[in-house]
Amino acid sequence: MQLGHLIGIAGAIGALIVVELKSVAKVKNARDFDKGGGKSGIWLVCGTLLGALIGGQSTIGTAQLAYVYGFSAIWFTLGAALGCFALYIGYVIPLRKSHETTLMEVIADQFGRRAEYIGSILCSTGILVSVVSNIIAAAALMVAMTGSSMITGCILAMVLMCLYVVFGGAIGAGMGGIVKVVLLYGMSLASIAAAIIMAGEIGPGTALDLDIKDLFARGVGKEICNCLSLVLGVLSTQTYAQAIWSAKSYHVARKAALLSGFLCIPVGFGGVLVGLYMRTEQLASPVEAFPMFLMEHLPPLIGGLGMGALLITVVTGGGGLILGVTTIFVRDILGRIRPEFLIGRKHIIAMRTAIVLTILFTGMTAMIMPGAIINDLGFLSMGLRGTVIFVPLTLALFFKNHFRNEAITLSMIIGPVVLIIATALKFETEPLLAGVFASIFTCLIGYKKSEKEAKINSEKN
């Protein structure tokens, strides 16, 4: 690592530290920590969304997948973009009209506290899988930067994520996300330009052969379902809902969701080109594709800024997800047992304690599985969240009081169980589709045709 690399990395991290210090000053109460005070503008909301969406999976993970499978690596960021468009089209307004703080609270209002508890636990499990993948990506980056071991890289990643999110909450996630977007786009454009220049062109016979056949390298059904898992995961994840609730108006939230969708795609494309180009070189592990490209094929200062951008990307991506899962735990589980942790200073202390414990757990998990395909963990994570939350949330927002509580609660268990079994046993049916259809079928069993019965259920809730 040359001096230019160090200066670039320091500059990128310094920019993040400055905005984090400003975010700490803005957190004056629990509402500021959870929702950013409900006063965020388009770029702050967009920063929060992209801060979680464009993490290690969209950058280092996409380059890793492209190195192994080619053009099919684009499905992760394409699915994330479609998820943002789905938020824009149908979910922003009903979510904001709910006036809740967590997706579980939206479901509980319609289907009772039991559904909230079960959904909180299962959905949190899915988010934790994604946090693990971000820590693995961050550790790989640390190895490239410092020459340390993966375990040391995991420890450094845990420390940085903790410092990022434990102080600023939702405001910090948004401001850090803005810094990340600016740096990341500069890195992506530089990487795309460098890859094309070194390869000569994009096309058949070059290192950057975007063969349309590779778009479905692992099978049409699998790749489409991978994309669908991202769409469902975006609609079913606390972090993205928090971003929507933090906006100061409906219009701001919708525009931010739409803008985030468009901004996802170029970053994924850059990761694909980097992964394809690095196939021409021998790497110790495919996960090193993006970090080594920045170190070896860009001018030191630009490469350093890129490394800093990647570091911020994985830290803010993991940190945003950690904020979401701890919000679910504190508000939907701990807060129901001890209501005093829902208000005032105790709430902020509980959130920050839960964040530290979550980082410790996911970091230790990452240490025992450093060779995992990052985006496969991402697809699994999004699929788990989707099979637990998507159907009940959609029914709670759009089909109020027409489904029995027991059926909804059961669907939140059956969906992910079917997904896991189908994945483990390698059924011919795509596991995600099997899980979603099982959830829908279970809910339909509890459909109430009678308006009188629906009214009674509404009064009960």
NORQUICOR-V788985 format. One record per residue. RES is the residue in three letters. PHI is phi in whole degrees, -180 to 180 (none if undefined). PSI is psi in whole degrees, -180 to 180 (999 if undefined). NEAR is the number of other ideal C-beta (glycine too) atoms within 8 Angstrom. Layout:
[[RES,PHI,PSI,NEAR] [RES,PHI,PSI,NEAR]]
This chain:
[[MET,none,127,5] [GLN,-92,173,6] [LEU,-60,-40,6] [GLY,-60,-39,11] [HIS,-60,-47,14] [LEU,-63,-41,10] [ILE,-64,-44,10] [GLY,-63,-45,17] [ILE,-62,-45,14] [ALA,-62,-40,10] [GLY,-64,-43,11] [ALA,-65,-46,16] [ILE,-67,-37,11] [GLY,-60,-40,8] [ALA,-62,-41,10] [LEU,-66,-41,15] [ILE,-62,-42,8] [VAL,-60,-48,8] [VAL,-72,-29,13] [GLU,-68,-40,15] [LEU,-63,-38,8] [LYS,-67,-37,9] [SER,-68,-37,16] [VAL,-60,-41,10] [ALA,-65,-25,6] [LYS,-84,-15,10] [VAL,-85,103,14] [LYS,-113,-14,4] [ASN,-156,176,7] [ALA,-64,-36,10] [ARG,-65,-38,8] [ASP,-63,-40,14] [PHE,-69,-44,12] [ASP,-80,-43,12] [LYS,-123,7,11] [GLY,65,23,13] [GLY,76,2,10] [GLY,65,31,10] [LYS,-133,20,6] [SER,-78,144,15] [GLY,-88,-176,8] [ILE,-58,-47,10] [TRP,-71,-33,8] [LEU,-70,-42,14] [VAL,-65,-45,18] [CYS,-61,-39,15] [GLY,-63,-39,17] [THR,-66,-46,19] [LEU,-61,-51,15] [LEU,-71,-28,14] [GLY,-59,-33,16] [ALA,-93,-38,17] [LEU,-69,-47,14] [ILE,-94,81,15] [GLY,-111,-152,17] [GLY,-62,-29,16] [GLN,-70,-38,17] [SER,-79,-17,17] [THR,-116,-80,17] [ILE,-61,-42,18] [GLY,-66,-39,17] [THR,-66,-42,18] [ALA,-64,-40,17] [GLN,-60,-47,17] [LEU,-67,-38,15] [ALA,-66,-37,17] [TYR,-61,-36,12] [VAL,-90,-44,8] [TYR,-117,-8,9] [GLY,87,-144,11] [PHE,-61,-19,13] [SER,-64,-14,13] [ALA,-65,-16,17] [ILE,-70,-17,12] [TRP,-62,-30,11] [PHE,-64,-54,18] [THR,-73,-29,16] [LEU,-65,-43,13] [GLY,-64,-39,15] [ALA,-63,-41,16] [ALA,-63,-45,12] [LEU,-64,-33,12] [GLY,-63,-41,16] [CYS,-64,-39,16] [PHE,-65,-37,11] [ALA,-65,-39,12] [LEU,-59,-48,14] [TYR,-60,-45,10] [ILE,-73,-46,6] [GLY,-128,-17,6] [TYR,-111,-21,11] [VAL,-60,-52,13] [ILE,-65,-51,8] [PRO,-63,-34,10] [LEU,-63,-45,12] [ARG,-70,-32,12] [LYS,-67,-22,6] [SER,-70,-25,10] [HIS,58,31,4] [GLU,-101,178,9] [THR,-112,-24,9] [THR,-132,156,12] [LEU,-64,-33,15] [MET,-65,-34,13] [GLU,-67,-36,13] [VAL,-61,-45,14] [ILE,-68,-41,16] [ALA,-63,-35,12] [ASP,-60,-30,9] [GLN,-99,-35,11] [PHE,-124,11,12] [GLY,93,167,9] [ARG,-71,-30,7] [ARG,-62,-43,8] [ALA,-62,-37,15] [GLU,-64,-46,14] [TYR,-63,-50,11] [ILE,-63,-45,11] [GLY,-63,-38,15] [SER,-61,-45,13] [ILE,-67,-49,9] [LEU,-69,-41,13] [CYS,-66,-38,17] [SER,-62,-36,11] [THR,-60,-44,9] [GLY,-63,-41,17] [ILE,-67,-39,17] [LEU,-62,-35,14] [VAL,-60,-41,12] [SER,-69,-36,15] [VAL,-62,-42,14] [VAL,-58,-43,13] [SER,-64,-36,17] [ASN,-68,-37,17] [ILE,-67,-39,17] [ILE,-61,-43,17] [ALA,-63,-43,17] [ALA,-65,-38,19] [ALA,-65,-41,15] [ALA,-61,-38,15] [LEU,-66,-42,16] [MET,-63,-38,13] [VAL,-61,-45,14] [ALA,-65,-35,11] [MET,-80,-37,11] [THR,-115,-15,9] [GLY,75,14,4] [SER,-80,178,8] [SER,-80,166,6] [MET,-64,-35,10] [ILE,-65,-45,7] [THR,-63,-39,10] [GLY,-61,-41,16] [CYS,-62,-42,16] [ILE,-63,-46,9] [LEU,-61,-41,13] [ALA,-63,-42,19] [MET,-61,-43,12] [VAL,-63,-46,8] [LEU,-65,-42,11] [MET,-63,-39,16] [CYS,-63,-48,11] [LEU,-64,-34,8] [TYR,-66,-50,14] [VAL,-102,-20,14] [VAL,-69,-24,8] [PHE,-99,-42,11] [GLY,-92,-17,15] [GLY,58,-141,16] [ALA,-64,-37,16] [ILE,-66,-44,16] [GLY,-62,-40,16] [ALA,-62,-39,19] [GLY,-71,-47,18] [MET,-67,-40,15] [GLY,-64,-35,19] [GLY,-64,-37,17] [ILE,-64,-46,13] [VAL,-58,-43,13] [LYS,-63,-44,17] [VAL,-60,-45,13] [VAL,-62,-49,8] [LEU,-67,-40,14] [LEU,-67,-38,14] [TYR,-70,-36,11] [GLY,-63,-43,11] [MET,-65,-43,14] [SER,-64,-45,13] [LEU,-64,-42,9] [ALA,-65,-39,11] [SER,-68,-43,15] [ILE,-61,-46,11] [ALA,-63,-44,8] [ALA,-65,-42,11] [ALA,-64,-43,16] [ILE,-67,-42,12] [ILE,-64,-45,7] [MET,-72,-33,9] [ALA,-81,-21,11] [GLY,97,-43,6] [GLU,-170,173,7] [ILE,-102,125,8] [GLY,155,179,8] [PRO,-57,139,5] [GLY,86,-4,4] [THR,-109,171,10] [ALA,-64,-25,10] [LEU,-103,56,13] [ASP,-85,98,10] [LEU,-84,70,10] [ASP,-68,122,9] [ILE,-60,-26,6] [LYS,-65,-32,6] [ASP,-71,-13,11] [LEU,-61,-28,10] [PHE,-121,46,9] [ALA,-60,-32,10] [ARG,-105,19,7] [GLY,106,141,6] [VAL,-59,-49,6] [GLY,-61,-44,7] [LYS,-66,-44,9] [GLU,-69,-40,14] [ILE,-64,-41,8] [CYS,-69,-33,13] [ASN,-60,-44,12] [CYS,-63,-45,12] [LEU,-62,-36,12] [SER,-62,-35,15] [LEU,-67,-42,18] [VAL,-61,-51,13] [LEU,-65,-38,17] [GLY,-65,-40,15] [VAL,-62,-42,15] [LEU,-72,-16,15] [SER,-115,13,13] [THR,-110,133,16] [GLN,-59,-40,13] [THR,-58,-44,14] [TYR,-73,-35,15] [ALA,-66,-39,11] [GLN,-61,-39,16] [ALA,-62,-43,17] [ILE,-64,-42,16] [TRP,-70,-24,12] [SER,-76,-15,16] [ALA,-69,152,16] [LYS,-82,-10,7] [SER,-160,166,6] [TYR,-59,-44,9] [HIS,-63,-42,6] [VAL,-63,-45,13] [ALA,-62,-44,14] [ARG,-68,-45,11] [LYS,-63,-38,9] [ALA,-66,-40,16] [ALA,-64,-43,16] [LEU,-64,-46,11] [LEU,-63,-41,10] [SER,-61,-40,13] [GLY,-60,-45,15] [PHE,-68,-35,8] [LEU,-75,-19,12] [CYS,-66,-41,17] [ILE,-64,-47,11] [PRO,-61,-34,9] [VAL,-65,-43,15] [GLY,-63,-39,16] [PHE,-63,-41,12] [GLY,-62,-42,13] [GLY,-63,-38,19] [VAL,-63,-48,15] [LEU,-62,-40,15] [VAL,-63,-45,15] [GLY,-62,-41,18] [LEU,-65,-44,16] [TYR,-65,-39,14] [MET,-71,-8,14] [ARG,-63,-21,8] [THR,-77,-7,5] [GLU,-121,156,6] [GLN,-90,120,2] [LEU,-114,149,10] [ALA,-64,-35,3] [SER,-152,143,7] [PRO,-59,-25,9] [VAL,-66,-16,10] [GLU,-85,-1,12] [ALA,-55,-54,16] [PHE,-69,-49,15] [PRO,-58,-42,15] [MET,-70,-32,12] [PHE,-61,-47,16] [LEU,-64,-39,14] [MET,-71,-38,12] [GLU,-102,-21,5] [HIS,-121,6,10] [LEU,-124,154,12] [PRO,-55,144,6] [PRO,-51,-46,11] [LEU,-65,-46,10] [ILE,-67,-41,10] [GLY,-62,-38,15] [GLY,-65,-44,17] [LEU,-61,-39,15] [GLY,-64,-43,15] [MET,-62,-41,18] [GLY,-64,-39,15] [ALA,-64,-42,14] [LEU,-63,-42,15] [LEU,-61,-46,15] [ILE,-63,-37,16] [THR,-60,-50,15] [VAL,-72,-34,18] [VAL,-69,-47,14] [THR,-72,-34,17] [GLY,-63,-50,17] [GLY,-66,-40,17] [GLY,-63,-40,14] [GLY,-63,-40,16] [LEU,-69,-38,16] [ILE,-63,-41,15] [LEU,-60,-41,15] [GLY,-65,-46,15] [VAL,-70,-35,14] [THR,-73,-32,12] [THR,-62,-43,14] [ILE,-60,-47,17] [PHE,-63,-49,13] [VAL,-69,-44,15] [ARG,-82,-39,14] [ASP,-94,-19,14] [ILE,-117,-67,12] [LEU,-61,-43,11] [GLY,-65,-27,12] [ARG,-76,-27,9] [ILE,-86,-42,5] [ARG,-127,89,6] [PRO,-57,-23,7] [GLU,-65,-18,6] [PHE,-83,5,11] [LEU,-97,-8,9] [ILE,-134,155,8] [GLY,62,-153,7] [ARG,-64,-34,5] [LYS,-62,-34,9] [HIS,-66,-44,14] [ILE,-65,-41,12] [ILE,-63,-44,8] [ALA,-62,-42,11] [MET,-63,-47,14] [ARG,-68,-36,10] [THR,-65,-44,8] [ALA,-64,-36,12] [ILE,-62,-46,14] [VAL,-63,-45,10] [LEU,-65,-39,8] [THR,-64,-43,14] [ILE,-64,-41,12] [LEU,-62,-44,9] [PHE,-66,-50,9] [THR,-68,-34,14] [GLY,-65,-43,13] [MET,-66,-35,8] [THR,-65,-42,10] [ALA,-62,-33,14] [MET,-65,-26,10] [ILE,-96,-2,6] [MET,-140,54,9] [PRO,-69,-18,10] [GLY,-93,8,4] [ALA,-67,149,9] [ILE,-73,116,9] [ILE,-58,-47,16] [ASN,-71,-26,14] [ASP,-65,-39,8] [LEU,-64,-38,15] [GLY,-64,-44,14] [PHE,-63,-43,12] [LEU,-62,-43,12] [SER,-61,-49,15] [MET,-64,-38,17] [GLY,-64,-42,17] [LEU,-62,-46,15] [ARG,-62,-42,16] [GLY,-64,-43,18] [THR,-71,-24,16] [VAL,-82,-47,15] [ILE,-103,-37,15] [PHE,-56,-53,14] [VAL,-66,-51,12] [PRO,-59,-39,17] [LEU,-65,-44,13] [THR,-62,-42,9] [LEU,-67,-38,13] [ALA,-67,-33,13] [LEU,-85,-36,10] [PHE,-116,-16,7] [PHE,-133,64,7] [LYS,-66,138,7] [ASN,65,25,9] [HIS,-119,10,8] [PHE,-136,139,13] [ARG,-70,141,9] [ASN,-57,-42,13] [GLU,-62,-42,7] [ALA,-66,-40,14] [ILE,-65,-46,17] [THR,-60,-44,13] [LEU,-64,-37,9] [SER,-64,-31,15] [MET,-71,-18,16] [ILE,-93,-46,10] [ILE,-65,-42,11] [GLY,-54,-59,16] [PRO,-67,-31,14] [VAL,-63,-45,8] [VAL,-63,-41,13] [LEU,-58,-48,15] [ILE,-66,-44,9] [ILE,-64,-45,9] [ALA,-63,-36,14] [THR,-70,-46,9] [ALA,-66,-40,6] [LEU,-91,-2,6] [LYS,55,53,5] [PHE,-62,154,8] [GLU,-66,-36,2] [THR,-69,137,7] [GLU,-61,128,9] [PRO,-55,-41,14] [LEU,-63,-46,14] [LEU,-62,-41,10] [ALA,-60,-44,13] [GLY,-66,-44,16] [VAL,-66,-44,14] [PHE,-66,-35,8] [ALA,-64,-40,13] [SER,-65,-45,16] [ILE,-63,-46,10] [PHE,-61,-43,8] [THR,-63,-40,13] [CYS,-65,-40,15] [LEU,-64,-29,8] [ILE,-60,-32,7] [GLY,-96,16,12] [TYR,-71,138,10] [LYS,-113,115,10] [LYS,-77,-29,4] [SER,-76,127,6] [GLU,-65,-33,5] [LYS,-64,-44,6] [GLU,-65,-38,9] [ALA,-63,-40,11] [LYS,-66,-40,9] [ILE,-63,-42,8] [ASN,-64,-38,12] [SER,-64,-44,9] [GLU,-65,-35,6] [LYS,-64,-43,5] [ASN,-71,999,10]]
